[in-house]
Amino acid sequence: MRAIKRLRLLLDISQLKLAKASGISVRELARIEAGEQEPRRETARQLDAGFDAVIAERAALPVVEIQQDFSGGDPDAITTGGKQP
């Protein structure tokens, strides 16, 4: 299941984080990614839920935007959606 590893790397998720979010061991995840073990149907569901949980966690983070004020303000001012950090 090298597709799992490709997706994990594409999303920049560590094995530890995905394993924890999925409720499986890092060793089991490593064996699946290396093609040494085929995931059971339940394990595949757990991995799917783990990816969803990590993505949802990231989506909940505040968006940080850099504002440039050309009227003489600080061009490096950082705000979080108009709220003070």
N, C-alpha and C positions, 0 to 999 in steps of 0.2 A: 504494500500500500504506500508506494512512494508519493502518491498524490496527496496524502495527508501531510507528509513532510513538506512538499512543495507549497501547499496552502499555508501551513504553519509559518514557513520562512517568508512567504510573500506578505503575510500579515504581521511579521516581526513578533512572533509569540515564542517564548521559550518552551522547551519540553516540560519544564517544571510547572509553568503557569497553565499550559494546556492540560497536563495530567491532573493537576489539582482541580481545575474547573470541570474536568470530565469525570472525576472520581475514580481514576485508574492510577496505577503506579507508573513512575517514570520509566522503569525497566520494561514494563509491558508496552508502553508507547514507543520506546526505542526499538523494541523487537518488531513491532508492527511496521514502523517506518523503514526498517532495514529489510523488510520482506521475509523475516525469519518466522513470522507468526501471522496468520490471517485473523483478523478480529472477528469475534463472534458477533451475531446480530445485535445483541444487547450492548456490546462494547462499541460498535459502530454508532448506535444511538447515543451512547454516552459522549463519544467524541463530537458528534453533531451538536449536542447540547452544550458541550464545552466551548466549541467555536462560537456558538450563539452567545454564550454568557460573556466571553471575552469581548466580542464585538459590541454587545449591548453596554458593557462597562465603559468601553471607549466612547461610545456615542453619548453617554451621560456626562462626560467631562465638559467643562465650560470651554467655549471657543475663545481663544485669545487672538485678538486682532491688534495690529499695529496701526496707530493713527498718526498721520502726518498733518500738522497744522502749519500751513504756509504763511500764516499771519504773524510769525515770530515765536510761536510756542515751541515746546520741546518736540522735535520730530521723532524722538525715540519713546514717546509716551506709550505705555501699554495699558490697555483696558480689557476688561472681560465683559463684553456685551453691554457696555455703558455703565457697568457697576464698578465700584472701586474694589480693587483686589484686596 
